[in-house]
Amino acid sequence: MPTVPWINVDTPVAPEALIMASRLEVRSLRQVPGFLMASMRLLRQARRAPGALGVALKTELLKRTFWTVSAWTDKAAVHAYAATEPHRTTMRRKRAVMRESTFLFWQVPADQLPIAWDEVQRRILQQRDSDRGPAPAG
């Protein structure tokens, strides 16, 4: 199951939605199955979380990479979800197996949901590149 397509959770009532996207990479292929199982549990939790508007998950298992995108009513809803079990404990435990992670937030008009994977990946890779800074002169 490499991709869980966008699942509408609730109908937006505000004109804008907060997007939270992430790229998570685990250290080795041995850690992929456990991380996938945990990701599926957290996806189910997000679908029941107050303030969630929609969620999706994309995996590149052989690259050890997991992409998430979700839409929320506001940042308080995202923070409440992250602080609630099982998310809080799962992420604390999984930090030890993670190689790299990038998180990004932005606002979109609610009528532009769902967000396409190419847009998610473009934004995250652009953020990651800017965080790394310019390449050394050679």
DRENTORKOL-3810 file (N, C-alpha, C; in nm, 4 decimals):
REM DRENTORKOL-3810
@n.u->0.0844; n.v->-0.1193; n.w->0.0000; ca.u->0.0000; ca.v->0.0000; ca.w->0.0000; c.u->0.0883; c.v->0.1247; c.w->0.0000
@n.u->0.1419; n.v->0.1631; n.w->-0.1154; ca.u->0.2325; ca.v->0.2769; ca.w->-0.1162; c.u->0.1655; c.v->0.4121; c.w->-0.0994
@n.u->0.0382; n.v->0.4259; n.w->-0.1373; ca.u->-0.0270; ca.v->0.5559; ca.w->-0.1260; c.u->-0.1676; c.v->0.5400; c.w->-0.0706
@n.u->-0.2000; n.v->0.6244; n.w->0.0257; ca.u->-0.3380; ca.v->0.6378; ca.w->0.0720; c.u->-0.3857; c.v->0.7708; c.w->0.0159
@n.u->-0.4766; n.v->0.7679; n.w->-0.0818; ca.u->-0.5201; ca.v->0.8925; ca.w->-0.1449; c.u->-0.5927; c.v->0.9828; c.w->-0.0460
@n.u->-0.6105; n.v->1.1059; n.w->-0.0870; ca.u->-0.6767; ca.v->1.2067; ca.w->-0.0044; c.u->-0.8103; c.v->1.1550; c.w->0.0471
@n.u->-0.8288; n.v->1.1689; n.w->0.1769; ca.u->-0.9541; ca.v->1.1316; ca.w->0.2421; c.u->-1.0138; c.v->1.2588; c.w->0.3001
@n.u->-1.1317; n.v->1.2975; n.w->0.2526; ca.u->-1.2005; ca.v->1.4119; ca.w->0.3127; c.u->-1.2505; c.v->1.3713; c.w->0.4499
@n.u->-1.2178; n.v->1.4529; n.w->0.5493; ca.u->-1.2584; ca.v->1.4246; ca.w->0.6870; c.u->-1.3764; c.v->1.5112; c.w->0.7262
@n.u->-1.3706; n.v->1.6382; n.w->0.6890; ca.u->-1.4764; ca.v->1.7325; ca.w->0.7257; c.u->-1.4851; c.v->1.8390; c.w->0.6166
@n.u->-1.5975; n.v->1.9078; n.w->0.6126; ca.u->-1.6170; ca.v->2.0143; ca.w->0.5159; c.u->-1.5667; c.v->2.1452; c.w->0.5746
@n.u->-1.4773; n.v->2.2147; n.w->0.5025; ca.u->-1.4284; ca.v->2.3425; ca.w->0.5547; c.u->-1.5422; c.v->2.4439; c.w->0.5680
@n.u->-1.5403; n.v->2.5168; n.w->0.6784; ca.u->-1.6386; ca.v->2.6241; ca.w->0.6958; c.u->-1.5724; c.v->2.7605; c.w->0.6780
@n.u->-1.4422; n.v->2.7665; n.w->0.7012; ca.u->-1.3675; ca.v->2.8909; ca.w->0.6828; c.u->-1.3202; c.v->2.8990; c.w->0.5378
@n.u->-1.2892; n.v->3.0181; n.w->0.4911; ca.u->-1.2437; ca.v->3.0321; ca.w->0.3521; c.u->-1.1045; c.v->2.9751; c.w->0.3273
@n.u->-1.0247; n.v->2.9577; n.w->0.4339; ca.u->-0.8893; ca.v->2.9049; ca.w->0.4174; c.u->-0.8681; c.v->2.7824; c.w->0.5047
@n.u->-0.7724; n.v->2.7002; n.w->0.4624; ca.u->-0.7328; ca.v->2.5824; ca.w->0.5393; c.u->-0.5820; c.v->2.5892; c.w->0.5623
@n.u->-0.5385; n.v->2.5329; n.w->0.6727; ca.u->-0.3964; ca.v->2.5225; ca.w->0.7033; c.u->-0.3480; c.v->2.3860; c.w->0.6545
@n.u->-0.2445; n.v->2.3866; n.w->0.5732; ca.u->-0.1855; ca.v->2.2629; ca.w->0.5237; c.u->-0.0626; c.v->2.2306; c.w->0.6072
@n.u->-0.0528; n.v->2.1045; n.w->0.6464; ca.u->0.0668; ca.v->2.0542; ca.w->0.7133; c.u->0.1172; c.v->1.9402; c.w->0.6271
@n.u->0.2405; n.v->1.9511; n.w->0.5811; ca.u->0.2999; ca.v->1.8465; ca.w->0.4984; c.u->0.4323; c.v->1.8045; c.w->0.5600
@n.u->0.4659; n.v->1.6780; n.w->0.5403; ca.u->0.5927; ca.v->1.6300; ca.w->0.5943; c.u->0.6573; c.v->1.5294; c.w->0.5006
@n.u->0.7877; n.v->1.5233; n.w->0.5119; ca.u->0.8683; ca.v->1.4200; ca.w->0.4466; c.u->0.9521; c.v->1.3579; c.w->0.5571
@n.u->0.9364; n.v->1.2275; n.w->0.5747; ca.u->1.0035; ca.v->1.1559; ca.w->0.6824; c.u->1.0835; c.v->1.0414; c.w->0.6219
@n.u->1.2089; n.v->1.0338; n.w->0.6563; ca.u->1.2953; ca.v->0.9286; ca.w->0.6026; c.u->1.3521; c.v->0.8480; c.w->0.7181
@n.u->1.3393; n.v->0.7165; n.w->0.7101; ca.u->1.3956; ca.v->0.6303; ca.w->0.8137; c.u->1.5354; c.v->0.5852; c.w->0.7731
@n.u->1.6131; n.v->0.5419; n.w->0.8718; ca.u->1.7542; ca.v->0.5109; ca.w->0.8502; c.u->1.7796; c.v->0.3858; c.w->0.7657
@n.u->1.6969; n.v->0.2829; n.w->0.7805; ca.u->1.7236; ca.v->0.1593; ca.w->0.7065; c.u->1.5938; c.v->0.0928; c.w->0.6633
@n.u->1.6055; n.v->0.0030; n.w->0.5673; ca.u->1.4889; ca.v->-0.0707; ca.w->0.5188; c.u->1.4265; c.v->-0.1564; c.w->0.6287
@n.u->1.5049; n.v->-0.2018; n.w->0.7256; ca.u->1.4504; ca.v->-0.2814; ca.w->0.8361; c.u->1.3463; c.v->-0.2035; c.w->0.9160
@n.u->1.3570; n.v->-0.0726; n.w->0.9170; ca.u->1.2653; ca.v->0.0098; ca.w->0.9961; c.u->1.1392; c.v->0.0485; c.w->0.9200
@n.u->1.1346; n.v->0.0218; n.w->0.7914; ca.u->1.0197; ca.v->0.0615; ca.w->0.7093; c.u->0.8890; c.v->-0.0043; c.w->0.7540
@n.u->0.8836; n.v->-0.1370; n.w->0.7750; ca.u->0.7542; ca.v->-0.1967; ca.w->0.8130; c.u->0.6947; c.v->-0.1376; c.w->0.9414
@n.u->0.7762; n.v->-0.1212; n.w->1.0430; ca.u->0.7273; ca.v->-0.0638; ca.w->1.1685; c.u->0.6824; c.v->0.0805; c.w->1.1518
@n.u->0.7570; n.v->0.1554; n.w->1.0719; ca.u->0.7206; ca.v->0.2957; ca.w->1.0489; c.u->0.5917; c.v->0.3041; c.w->0.9681
@n.u->0.5736; n.v->0.2127; n.w->0.8722; ca.u->0.4504; ca.v->0.2095; ca.w->0.7942; c.u->0.3307; c.v->0.1784; c.w->0.8837
@n.u->0.3440; n.v->0.0805; n.w->0.9699; ca.u->0.2340; ca.v->0.0458; ca.w->1.0623; c.u->0.2000; c.v->0.1649; c.w->1.1516
@n.u->0.3013; n.v->0.2306; n.w->1.2044; ca.u->0.2782; ca.v->0.3477; ca.w->1.2894; c.u->0.2117; c.v->0.4592; c.w->1.2093
@n.u->0.2539; n.v->0.4785; n.w->1.0858; ca.u->0.1949; ca.v->0.5829; ca.w->1.0006; c.u->0.0472; c.v->0.5575; c.w->0.9765
@n.u->0.0112; n.v->0.4328; n.w->0.9556; ca.u->-0.1296; ca.v->0.3990; ca.w->0.9330; c.u->-0.2130; c.v->0.4257; c.w->1.0587
@n.u->-0.1574; n.v->0.3943; n.w->1.1769; ca.u->-0.2280; ca.v->0.4243; ca.w->1.3034; c.u->-0.2501; c.v->0.5746; c.w->1.3184
@n.u->-0.1473; n.v->0.6528; n.w->1.2863; ca.u->-0.1588; ca.v->0.7981; ca.w->1.3017; c.u->-0.2525; c.v->0.8572; c.w->1.1967
@n.u->-0.2584; n.v->0.7964; n.w->1.0792; ca.u->-0.3541; ca.v->0.8408; ca.w->0.9779; c.u->-0.4970; c.v->0.8192; c.w->1.0281
@n.u->-0.5224; n.v->0.7033; n.w->1.0875; ca.u->-0.6562; ca.v->0.6773; ca.w->1.1453; c.u->-0.6878; c.v->0.7771; c.w->1.2560
@n.u->-0.5882; n.v->0.8076; n.w->1.3392; ca.u->-0.6094; ca.v->0.9058; ca.w->1.4459; c.u->-0.6433; c.v->1.0422; c.w->1.3865
@n.u->-0.5712; n.v->1.0828; n.w->1.2835; ca.u->-0.5950; ca.v->1.2146; ca.w->1.2217; c.u->-0.7351; c.v->1.2228; c.w->1.1634
@n.u->-0.7843; n.v->1.1129; n.w->1.1096; ca.u->-0.9192; ca.v->1.1134; ca.w->1.0512; c.u->-1.0268; c.v->1.1399; c.w->1.1564
@n.u->-0.9961; n.v->1.1146; n.w->1.2821; ca.u->-1.0925; ca.v->1.1379; ca.w->1.3903; c.u->-1.0634; c.v->1.2648; c.w->1.4696
@n.u->-0.9567; n.v->1.3333; n.w->1.4351; ca.u->-0.9123; ca.v->1.4488; ca.w->1.5144; c.u->-1.0002; c.v->1.5711; c.w->1.4874
@n.u->-1.0399; n.v->1.6397; n.w->1.5926; ca.u->-1.1138; ca.v->1.7646; ca.w->1.5742; c.u->-1.0300; c.v->1.8652; c.w->1.4943
@n.u->-1.0926; n.v->1.9274; n.w->1.3971; ca.u->-1.0239; ca.v->2.0276; ca.w->1.3168; c.u->-0.9589; c.v->1.9732; c.w->1.1912
@n.u->-0.9538; n.v->1.8407; n.w->1.1744; ca.u->-0.8965; ca.v->1.7828; ca.w->1.0531; c.u->-0.9964; c.v->1.7970; c.w->0.9385
@n.u->-0.9473; n.v->1.8374; n.w->0.8230; ca.u->-1.0318; ca.v->1.8524; ca.w->0.7041; c.u->-1.0045; c.v->1.7432; c.w->0.6014
@n.u->-0.8810; n.v->1.6936; n.w->0.5954; ca.u->-0.8444; ca.v->1.5888; ca.w->0.5019; c.u->-0.7034; c.v->1.5419; c.w->0.5267
@n.u->-0.6750; n.v->1.4183; n.w->0.4852; ca.u->-0.5429; ca.v->1.3593; ca.w->0.5082; c.u->-0.5050; c.v->1.2685; c.w->0.3910
@n.u->-0.3739; n.v->1.2506; n.w->0.3710; ca.u->-0.3224; ca.v->1.1570; ca.w->0.2716; c.u->-0.1813; c.v->1.1151; c.w->0.3127
@n.u->-0.1417; n.v->0.9985; n.w->0.2637; ca.u->-0.0095; ca.v->0.9431; ca.w->0.2932; c.u->0.0465; c.v->0.8824; c.w->0.1655
@n.u->0.1741; n.v->0.9082; n.w->0.1407; ca.u->0.2422; ca.v->0.8484; ca.w->0.0257; c.u->0.3730; c.v->0.7899; c.w->0.0756
@n.u->0.4010; n.v->0.6669; n.w->0.0346; ca.u->0.5257; ca.v->0.6043; ca.w->0.0768; c.u->0.6095; c.v->0.5665; c.w->-0.0440
@n.u->0.7384; n.v->0.5793; n.w->-0.0279; ca.u->0.8368; ca.v->0.5294; ca.w->-0.1223; c.u->0.9202; c.v->0.4308; c.w->-0.0411
@n.u->0.8688; n.v->0.3084; n.w->-0.0310; ca.u->0.9228; ca.v->0.2116; ca.w->0.0638; c.u->1.0705; c.v->0.1813; c.w->0.0399
@n.u->1.1099; n.v->0.1612; n.w->-0.0834; ca.u->1.2506; ca.v->0.1291; ca.w->-0.1102; c.u->1.3428; c.v->0.2488; c.w->-0.0890
@n.u->1.2874; n.v->0.3682; n.w->-0.0927; ca.u->1.3651; ca.v->0.4888; ca.w->-0.0613; c.u->1.3563; c.v->0.5236; c.w->0.0869
@n.u->1.2775; n.v->0.4453; n.w->0.1629; ca.u->1.2608; ca.v->0.4640; ca.w->0.3083; c.u->1.1962; c.v->0.5987; c.w->0.3409
@n.u->1.1118; n.v->0.6478; n.w->0.2502; ca.u->1.0573; ca.v->0.7826; ca.w->0.2618; c.u->0.9056; c.v->0.7805; c.w->0.2714
@n.u->0.8529; n.v->0.8614; n.w->0.3624; ca.u->0.7099; ca.v->0.8743; ca.w->0.3871; c.u->0.6727; c.v->1.0215; c.w->0.3729
@n.u->0.5684; n.v->1.0466; n.w->0.2962; ca.u->0.5180; ca.v->1.1822; ca.w->0.2752; c.u->0.3780; c.v->1.1895; c.w->0.3355
@n.u->0.3476; n.v->1.2971; n.w->0.4042; ca.u->0.2117; ca.v->1.3180; ca.w->0.4536; c.u->0.1644; c.v->1.4561; c.w->0.4112
@n.u->0.0350; n.v->1.4672; n.w->0.3954; ca.u->-0.0261; ca.v->1.5984; ca.w->0.3767; c.u->-0.1619; c.v->1.5933; c.w->0.4442
@n.u->-0.1927; n.v->1.6999; n.w->0.5150; ca.u->-0.3221; ca.v->1.7097; ca.w->0.5819; c.u->-0.3671; c.v->1.8551; c.w->0.5815
@n.u->-0.4972; n.v->1.8723; n.w->0.5896; ca.u->-0.5550; ca.v->2.0066; ca.w->0.5964; c.u->-0.6288; c.v->2.0180; c.w->0.7289
@n.u->-0.6191; n.v->2.1358; n.w->0.7891; ca.u->-0.6727; ca.v->2.1594; ca.w->0.9234; c.u->-0.7437; c.v->2.2941; c.w->0.9274
@n.u->-0.8276; n.v->2.3084; n.w->1.0265; ca.u->-0.8962; ca.v->2.4362; ca.w->1.0440; c.u->-0.7993; c.v->2.5440; c.w->1.0911
@n.u->-0.7019; n.v->2.5051; n.w->1.1743; ca.u->-0.6055; ca.v->2.6015; ca.w->1.2279; c.u->-0.4895; c.v->2.5286; c.w->1.2944
@n.u->-0.3886; n.v->2.6055; n.w->1.3346; ca.u->-0.2688; ca.v->2.5480; ca.w->1.3966; c.u->-0.2995; c.v->2.4836; c.w->1.5318
@n.u->-0.3970; n.v->2.5379; n.w->1.6041; ca.u->-0.4335; ca.v->2.4795; ca.w->1.7337; c.u->-0.4818; c.v->2.3358; c.w->1.7164
@n.u->-0.5553; n.v->2.3085; n.w->1.6096; ca.u->-0.6034; ca.v->2.1724; ca.w->1.5838; c.u->-0.4872; c.v->2.0780; c.w->1.5543
@n.u->-0.3885; n.v->2.1243; n.w->1.4769; ca.u->-0.2702; ca.v->2.0426; ca.w->1.4473; c.u->-0.1949; c.v->2.0115; c.w->1.5759
@n.u->-0.1742; n.v->2.1135; n.w->1.6582; ca.u->-0.1002; ca.v->2.0938; ca.w->1.7833; c.u->-0.1752; c.v->2.0017; c.w->1.8783
@n.u->-0.3065; n.v->2.0114; n.w->1.8834; ca.u->-0.3854; ca.v->1.9222; ca.w->1.9689; c.u->-0.3713; c.v->1.7780; c.w->1.9215
@n.u->-0.3777; n.v->1.7567; n.w->1.7917; ca.u->-0.3586; ca.v->1.6217; ca.w->1.7358; c.u->-0.2198; c.v->1.5677; c.w->1.7716
@n.u->-0.1166; n.v->1.6477; n.w->1.7524; ca.u->0.0202; ca.v->1.6033; ca.w->1.7785; c.u->0.0444; c.v->1.5720; c.w->1.9260
@n.u->-0.0289; n.v->1.6391; n.w->2.0143; ca.u->-0.0106; ca.v->1.6196; ca.w->2.1583; c.u->-0.0952; c.v->1.5061; c.w->2.2144
@n.u->-0.1808; n.v->1.4479; n.w->2.1315; ca.u->-0.2730; ca.v->1.3438; ca.w->2.1758; c.u->-0.2162; c.v->1.2064; c.w->2.1418
@n.u->-0.2473; n.v->1.1084; n.w->2.2267; ca.u->-0.2056; ca.v->0.9704; ca.w->2.1985; c.u->-0.2912; c.v->0.9117; c.w->2.0874
@n.u->-0.2348; n.v->0.8309; n.w->2.0014; ca.u->-0.1008; ca.v->0.7721; ca.w->2.0076; c.u->0.0085; c.v->0.8552; c.w->1.9403
@n.u->-0.0269; n.v->0.9692; n.w->1.8799; ca.u->0.0730; ca.v->1.0468; ca.w->1.8062; c.u->0.1910; c.v->1.0869; c.w->1.8931
@n.u->0.1645; n.v->1.1393; n.w->2.0096; ca.u->0.2725; ca.v->1.1918; ca.w->2.0942; c.u->0.3773; c.v->1.0848; c.w->2.1238
@n.u->0.3362; n.v->0.9701; n.w->2.1721; ca.u->0.4300; ca.v->0.8644; ca.w->2.2081; c.u->0.4932; c.v->0.8007; c.w->2.0852
@n.u->0.4153; n.v->0.7807; n.w->1.9810; ca.u->0.4676; ca.v->0.7184; ca.w->1.8586; c.u->0.5809; c.v->0.8017; c.w->1.8009
@n.u->0.5620; n.v->0.9315; n.w->1.7884; ca.u->0.6662; ca.v->1.0146; ca.w->1.7302; c.u->0.7902; c.v->1.0212; c.w->1.8199
@n.u->0.7706; n.v->1.0197; n.w->1.9481; ca.u->0.8862; ca.v->1.0193; ca.w->2.0389; c.u->0.9687; c.v->0.8917; c.w->2.0174
@n.u->0.9009; n.v->0.7766; n.w->2.0058; ca.u->0.9712; ca.v->0.6497; ca.w->1.9850; c.u->1.0354; c.v->0.6423; c.w->1.8471
@n.u->0.9690; n.v->0.6927; n.w->1.7456; ca.u->1.0176; ca.v->0.6787; ca.w->1.6081; c.u->1.1302; c.v->0.7767; c.w->1.5740
@n.u->1.1528; n.v->0.8771; n.w->1.6548; ca.u->1.2640; ca.v->0.9704; ca.w->1.6268; c.u->1.3974; c.v->0.8969; c.w->1.6163
@n.u->1.4134; n.v->0.7919; n.w->1.6943; ca.u->1.5400; ca.v->0.7184; ca.w->1.6959; c.u->1.5686; c.v->0.6485; c.w->1.5625
@n.u->1.4658; n.v->0.6173; n.w->1.4834; ca.u->1.4878; ca.v->0.5470; ca.w->1.3570; c.u->1.4845; c.v->0.6414; c.w->1.2371
@n.u->1.4598; n.v->0.7691; n.w->1.2627; ca.u->1.4486; ca.v->0.8644; ca.w->1.1530; c.u->1.5851; c.v->0.9206; c.w->1.1138
@n.u->1.6047; n.v->0.9286; n.w->0.9837; ca.u->1.7274; ca.v->0.9871; ca.w->0.9306; c.u->1.7096; c.v->1.1368; c.w->0.9101
@n.u->1.5983; n.v->1.1725; n.w->0.8480; ca.u->1.5758; ca.v->1.3122; ca.w->0.8130; c.u->1.4258; c.v->1.3388; c.w->0.8135
@n.u->1.3880; n.v->1.4596; n.w->0.8500; ca.u->1.2466; ca.v->1.4961; ca.w->0.8433; c.u->1.2338; c.v->1.6443; c.w->0.8088
@n.u->1.1299; n.v->1.6738; n.w->0.7343; ca.u->1.0979; ca.v->1.8114; ca.w->0.6976; c.u->0.9494; c.v->1.8310; c.w->0.7198
@n.u->0.9128; n.v->1.9411; n.w->0.7849; ca.u->0.7728; ca.v->1.9756; ca.w->0.8093; c.u->0.7487; c.v->2.1149; c.w->0.7528
@n.u->0.6326; n.v->2.1320; n.w->0.6938; ca.u->0.6015; ca.v->2.2587; ca.w->0.6301; c.u->0.4537; c.v->2.2910; c.w->0.6494
@n.u->0.4252; n.v->2.4176; n.w->0.6760; ca.u->0.2873; ca.v->2.4654; ca.w->0.6913; c.u->0.2635; c.v->2.5789; c.w->0.5927
@n.u->0.1433; n.v->2.5833; n.w->0.5350; ca.u->0.1028; ca.v->2.6969; ca.w->0.4533; c.u->-0.0497; c.v->2.7018; c.w->0.4466
@n.u->-0.1001; n.v->2.8171; n.w->0.4103; ca.u->-0.2451; ca.v->2.8389; ca.w->0.3978; c.u->-0.2866; c.v->2.8260; c.w->0.2515
@n.u->-0.4060; n.v->2.7728; n.w->0.2297; ca.u->-0.4638; ca.v->2.7683; ca.w->0.0947; c.u->-0.6120; c.v->2.8013; c.w->0.1041
@n.u->-0.6684; n.v->2.8528; n.w->-0.0027; ca.u->-0.8139; ca.v->2.8659; ca.w->-0.0055; c.u->-0.8761; c.v->2.7263; c.w->0.0083
@n.u->-0.9780; n.v->2.7157; n.w->0.0902; ca.u->-1.0394; ca.v->2.5857; ca.w->0.1184; c.u->-1.0912; c.v->2.5178; c.w->-0.0077
@n.u->-1.1283; n.v->2.5961; n.w->-0.1071; ca.u->-1.1798; ca.v->2.5347; ca.w->-0.2300; c.u->-1.0691; c.v->2.4743; c.w->-0.3174
@n.u->-0.9427; n.v->2.4864; n.w->-0.2752; ca.u->-0.8313; ca.v->2.4257; ca.w->-0.3482; c.u->-0.7922; c.v->2.2884; c.w->-0.2931
@n.u->-0.8680; n.v->2.2399; n.w->-0.1939; ca.u->-0.8416; ca.v->2.1061; ca.w->-0.1406; c.u->-0.8991; c.v->2.0028; c.w->-0.2357
@n.u->-0.8362; n.v->1.8894; n.w->-0.2507; ca.u->-0.7121; ca.v->1.8444; ca.w->-0.1871; c.u->-0.5879; c.v->1.9002; c.w->-0.2574
@n.u->-0.4772; n.v->1.8941; n.w->-0.1867; ca.u->-0.3488; ca.v->1.9391; ca.w->-0.2401; c.u->-0.2856; c.v->1.8231; c.w->-0.3177
@n.u->-0.2360; n.v->1.8502; n.w->-0.4369; ca.u->-0.1743; ca.v->1.7469; ca.w->-0.5207; c.u->-0.0364; c.v->1.7093; c.w->-0.4660
@n.u->0.0003; n.v->1.5817; n.w->-0.4845; ca.u->0.1297; ca.v->1.5352; ca.w->-0.4353; c.u->0.2462; c.v->1.6104; c.w->-0.4998
@n.u->0.2359; n.v->1.6459; n.w->-0.6264; ca.u->0.3481; ca.v->1.7175; ca.w->-0.6875; c.u->0.3695; c.v->1.8529; c.w->-0.6216
@n.u->0.2627; n.v->1.9175; n.w->-0.5776; ca.u->0.2753; ca.v->2.0455; ca.w->-0.5064; c.u->0.3388; c.v->2.0251; c.w->-0.3695
@n.u->0.2962; n.v->1.9221; n.w->-0.2986; ca.u->0.3533; ca.v->1.8903; ca.w->-0.1663; c.u->0.5034; c.v->1.8653; c.w->-0.1807
@n.u->0.5394; n.v->1.7792; n.w->-0.2728; ca.u->0.6805; ca.v->1.7441; ca.w->-0.2895; c.u->0.7629; c.v->1.8638; c.w->-0.3350
@n.u->0.7110; n.v->1.9430; n.w->-0.4252; ca.u->0.7834; ca.v->2.0623; ca.w->-0.4716; c.u->0.8126; c.v->2.1557; c.w->-0.3549
@n.u->0.7113; n.v->2.1834; n.w->-0.2743; ca.u->0.7293; ca.v->2.2760; ca.w->-0.1613; c.u->0.8272; c.v->2.2215; c.w->-0.0577
@n.u->0.8150; n.v->2.0946; n.w->-0.0254; ca.u->0.9034; ca.v->2.0369; ca.w->0.0764; c.u->1.0476; c.v->2.0324; c.w->0.0265
@n.u->1.0687; n.v->1.9897; n.w->-0.0967; ca.u->1.2053; ca.v->1.9839; ca.w->-0.1489; c.u->1.2667; c.v->2.1236; c.w->-0.1606
@n.u->1.1852; n.v->2.2220; n.w->-0.1969; ca.u->1.2326; ca.v->2.3601; ca.w->-0.2027; c.u->1.2726; c.v->2.4080; c.w->-0.0623
@n.u->1.1922; n.v->2.3774; n.w->0.0378; ca.u->1.2236; ca.v->2.4140; ca.w->0.1767; c.u->1.3507; c.v->2.3440; c.w->0.2230
@n.u->1.3625; n.v->2.2160; n.w->0.1938; ca.u->1.4795; ca.v->2.1387; ca.w->0.2338; c.u->1.6056; c.v->2.1955; c.w->0.1708
@n.u->1.5976; n.v->2.2295; n.w->0.0417; ca.u->1.7139; ca.v->2.2874; ca.w->-0.0263; c.u->1.7523; c.v->2.4214; c.w->0.0338
@n.u->1.6535; n.v->2.5046; n.w->0.0667; ca.u->1.6851; ca.v->2.6363; ca.w->0.1240; c.u->1.7419; c.v->2.6220; c.w->0.2653
@n.u->1.7005; n.v->2.5206; n.w->0.3401; ca.u->1.7541; ca.v->2.4973; ca.w->0.4742; c.u->1.9008; c.v->2.4536; c.w->0.4684
@n.u->1.9381; n.v->2.3855; n.w->0.3616; ca.u->2.0747; ca.v->2.3365; ca.w->0.3472; c.u->2.1702; c.v->2.4451; c.w->0.3025
@n.u->2.1172; n.v->2.5513; n.w->0.2449; ca.u->2.2015; ca.v->2.6618; ca.w->0.2011; c.u->2.2645; c.v->2.6360; c.w->0.0663
@n.u->2.3391; n.v->2.7323; n.w->0.0166; ca.u->2.4011; ca.v->2.7181; ca.w->-0.1152; c.u->2.5109; c.v->2.6118; c.w->-0.1148
@n.u->2.5300; n.v->2.5514; n.w->-0.2304; ca.u->2.6370; ca.v->2.4526; ca.w->-0.2454; c.u->2.7713; c.v->2.5233; c.w->-0.2357
@n.u->2.8723; n.v->2.4545; n.w->-0.1798; ca.u->3.0046; ca.v->2.5174; ca.w->-0.1701; c.u->3.0617; c.v->2.5455; c.w->-0.3091
@n.u->3.1343; n.v->2.6559; n.w->-0.3193; ca.u->3.1978; ca.v->2.6922; ca.w->-0.4466; c.u->3.3093; c.v->2.5935; c.w->-0.4747
@n.u->3.3259; n.v->2.5595; n.w->-0.5997; ca.u->3.4261; ca.v->2.4573; ca.w->-0.6251; c.u->3.5097; c.v->2.4864; c.w->-0.7368
END
